[in-house]
Amino acid sequence: MAAGSWWERCNDDVRRLHDTGWDESTSILSQDICELLVDVDTAFAVTGAHTPEWPNP
């Protein structure tokens, strides 16, 4: 898995918000979801290796 995937950055940002006491109602991705996303990233690294990139809208 590549470090700094979108979901890791999102979770890290939310953790920083919680640490500062700001926006405590924002939820952090659960451990189960993070594990699933790691599996998806790992699988896509193989299955998506030849998938062309989409242009950024």
DRENPA-153959 format. One record per residue: residue number from 0; residue in one letter; x negated, y, z of N, C-alpha, C in turn. Coordinates in Angstrom, 3 decimals. Layout:
DRENPA-153959
+-----+---------+----------+----------+----------+----------+----------+----------+----------+----------+----------+
: num : residuo :    neast :   nnorth :      nup :   caeast :  canorth :     caup :    ceast :   cnorth :      cup :
+-----+---------+----------+----------+----------+----------+----------+----------+----------+----------+----------+
: NUM :       A :        X :        Y :        Z :        X :        Y :        Z :        X :        Y :        Z :
...
+-----+---------+----------+----------+----------+----------+----------+----------+----------+----------+----------+
This chain:
DRENPA-153959
+-----+---------+----------+----------+----------+----------+----------+----------+----------+----------+----------+
: num : residuo :    neast :   nnorth :      nup :   caeast :  canorth :     caup :    ceast :   cnorth :      cup :
+-----+---------+----------+----------+----------+----------+----------+----------+----------+----------+----------+
:   0 :       M :   -0.836 :   -1.182 :    0.000 :    0.000 :    0.000 :    0.000 :   -0.882 :    1.246 :    0.000 :
:   1 :       A :   -0.501 :    2.181 :   -0.787 :   -1.242 :    3.439 :   -0.853 :   -0.929 :    4.288 :    0.372 :
:   2 :       A :   -1.966 :    4.833 :    0.969 :   -1.755 :    5.711 :    2.121 :   -1.049 :    6.984 :    1.663 :
:   3 :       G :   -0.185 :    7.474 :    2.497 :    0.480 :    8.725 :    2.174 :    1.650 :    8.602 :    1.225 :
:   4 :       S :    2.362 :    7.450 :    1.254 :    3.555 :    7.334 :    0.414 :    4.604 :    8.338 :    0.900 :
:   5 :       W :    5.593 :    8.596 :    0.080 :    6.591 :    9.615 :    0.406 :    7.263 :    9.326 :    1.739 :
:   6 :       W :    7.562 :    8.076 :    2.005 :    8.289 :    7.748 :    3.236 :    7.388 :    7.855 :    4.471 :
:   7 :       E :    6.096 :    7.576 :    4.324 :    5.177 :    7.766 :    5.445 :    5.036 :    9.251 :    5.774 :
:   8 :       R :    4.916 :   10.089 :    4.739 :    4.817 :   11.535 :    4.955 :    6.092 :   12.065 :    5.616 :
:   9 :       C :    7.240 :   11.585 :    5.155 :    8.524 :   12.012 :    5.730 :    8.584 :   11.647 :    7.206 :
:  10 :       N :    8.248 :   10.408 :    7.526 :    8.277 :    9.969 :    8.919 :    7.291 :   10.768 :    9.768 :
:  11 :       D :    6.099 :   11.012 :    9.241 :    5.097 :   11.782 :    9.980 :    5.596 :   13.206 :   10.233 :
:  12 :       D :    6.218 :   13.813 :    9.238 :    6.756 :   15.164 :    9.400 :    7.842 :   15.195 :   10.472 :
:  13 :       V :    8.725 :   14.191 :   10.469 :    9.796 :   14.140 :   11.468 :    9.205 :   13.929 :   12.860 :
:  14 :       R :    8.183 :   13.086 :   12.960 :    7.525 :   12.877 :   14.261 :    6.937 :   14.188 :   14.781 :
:  15 :       R :    6.330 :   14.966 :   13.892 :    5.770 :   16.258 :   14.310 :    6.885 :   17.186 :   14.814 :
:  16 :       L :    8.029 :   17.166 :   14.141 :    9.159 :   17.981 :   14.605 :    9.598 :   17.552 :   15.998 :
:  17 :       H :    9.689 :   16.248 :   16.208 :   10.074 :   15.738 :   17.527 :    9.051 :   16.128 :   18.588 :
:  18 :       D :    7.771 :   16.029 :   18.243 :    6.699 :   16.343 :   19.191 :    6.747 :   17.800 :   19.640 :
:  19 :       T :    7.190 :   18.690 :   18.769 :    7.254 :   20.111 :   19.125 :    8.587 :   20.478 :   19.764 :
:  20 :       G :    9.510 :   19.491 :   19.830 :   10.810 :   19.749 :   20.448 :   11.799 :   20.399 :   19.506 :
:  21 :       W :   11.460 :   20.485 :   18.240 :   12.335 :   21.121 :   17.268 :   13.106 :   20.068 :   16.491 :
:  22 :       D :   14.375 :   20.250 :   16.317 :   15.247 :   19.383 :   15.525 :   15.214 :   17.934 :   15.994 :
:  23 :       E :   15.490 :   17.734 :   17.266 :   15.462 :   16.398 :   17.840 :   16.552 :   15.489 :   17.297 :
:  24 :       S :   17.538 :   16.039 :   16.577 :   18.612 :   15.210 :   16.024 :   18.204 :   14.509 :   14.735 :
:  25 :       T :   17.065 :   14.891 :   14.156 :   16.600 :   14.253 :   12.928 :   16.054 :   12.875 :   13.263 :
:  26 :       S :   16.515 :   11.872 :   12.535 :   16.099 :   10.507 :   12.864 :   14.818 :   10.118 :   12.148 :
:  27 :       I :   14.049 :    9.291 :   12.814 :   12.836 :    8.719 :   12.257 :   13.218 :    7.374 :   11.668 :
:  28 :       L :   12.578 :    6.997 :   10.572 :   12.837 :    5.687 :    9.984 :   12.479 :    4.604 :   10.993 :
:  29 :       S :   13.347 :    3.610 :   11.118 :   13.105 :    2.531 :   12.076 :   11.915 :    1.678 :   11.640 :
:  30 :       Q :   11.380 :    0.905 :   12.588 :   10.266 :    0.008 :   12.290 :   10.671 :   -0.997 :   11.213 :
:  31 :       D :   11.906 :   -1.516 :   11.280 :   12.380 :   -2.472 :   10.268 :   12.371 :   -1.849 :    8.876 :
:  32 :       I :   12.836 :   -0.605 :    8.779 :   12.849 :    0.083 :    7.486 :   11.428 :    0.322 :    6.999 :
:  33 :       C :   10.532 :    0.735 :    7.888 :    9.133 :    0.958 :    7.496 :    8.499 :   -0.324 :    6.985 :
:  34 :       E :    8.772 :   -1.449 :    7.652 :    8.235 :   -2.734 :    7.199 :    8.794 :   -3.104 :    5.830 :
:  35 :       L :   10.087 :   -2.863 :    5.618 :   10.690 :   -3.128 :    4.317 :   10.049 :   -2.260 :    3.237 :
:  36 :       L :    9.839 :   -0.986 :    3.528 :    9.239 :   -0.083 :    2.551 :    7.794 :   -0.470 :    2.233 :
:  37 :       V :    7.060 :   -0.982 :    3.217 :    5.708 :   -1.491 :    2.962 :    5.789 :   -2.658 :    1.976 :
:  38 :       D :    6.746 :   -3.570 :    2.206 :    6.924 :   -4.706 :    1.300 :    7.287 :   -4.243 :   -0.107 :
:  39 :       V :    8.165 :   -3.253 :   -0.202 :    8.562 :   -2.723 :   -1.513 :    7.358 :   -2.083 :   -2.212 :
:  40 :       D :    6.589 :   -1.266 :   -1.483 :    5.393 :   -0.645 :   -2.069 :    4.413 :   -1.701 :   -2.568 :
:  41 :       T :    4.212 :   -2.750 :   -1.771 :    3.283 :   -3.821 :   -2.137 :    3.769 :   -4.560 :   -3.383 :
:  42 :       A :    5.041 :   -4.901 :   -3.414 :    5.597 :   -5.605 :   -4.572 :    5.546 :   -4.733 :   -5.817 :
:  43 :       F :    5.859 :   -3.444 :   -5.678 :    5.872 :   -2.563 :   -6.844 :    4.469 :   -2.318 :   -7.389 :
:  44 :       A :    3.469 :   -2.395 :   -6.526 :    2.080 :   -2.241 :   -6.994 :    1.752 :   -3.298 :   -8.032 :
:  45 :       V :    2.391 :   -4.469 :   -7.914 :    2.169 :   -5.557 :   -8.877 :    3.187 :   -5.475 :  -10.011 :
:  46 :       T :    4.471 :   -5.464 :   -9.671 :    5.510 :   -5.522 :  -10.703 :    5.647 :   -4.237 :  -11.490 :
:  47 :       G :    5.295 :   -3.124 :  -10.879 :    5.443 :   -1.838 :  -11.551 :    4.161 :   -1.313 :  -12.158 :
:  48 :       A :    3.130 :   -2.151 :  -12.170 :    1.816 :   -1.694 :  -12.646 :    1.863 :   -1.166 :  -14.078 :
:  49 :       H :    2.756 :   -1.702 :  -14.893 :    2.826 :   -1.292 :  -16.300 :    4.060 :   -0.463 :  -16.600 :
:  50 :       T :    4.725 :   -0.008 :  -15.551 :    5.917 :    0.821 :  -15.720 :    5.463 :    2.249 :  -16.031 :
:  51 :       P :    5.951 :    2.820 :  -17.122 :    5.548 :    4.196 :  -17.434 :    6.111 :    5.163 :  -16.394 :
:  52 :       E :    5.360 :    6.225 :  -16.124 :    5.827 :    7.239 :  -15.181 :    6.953 :    8.045 :  -15.793 :
:  53 :       W :    7.847 :    8.524 :  -14.939 :    8.906 :    9.416 :  -15.373 :    8.442 :   10.839 :  -15.192 :
:  54 :       P :    8.836 :   11.725 :  -16.107 :    8.440 :   13.129 :  -15.940 :    9.122 :   13.706 :  -14.687 :
:  55 :       N :    8.408 :   14.574 :  -14.013 :    8.950 :   15.249 :  -12.840 :    9.948 :   16.309 :  -13.310 :
:  56 :       P :   11.219 :   16.155 :  -12.889 :   12.222 :   17.134 :  -13.353 :   11.929 :   18.452 :  -12.740 :
+-----+---------+----------+----------+----------+----------+----------+----------+----------+----------+----------+
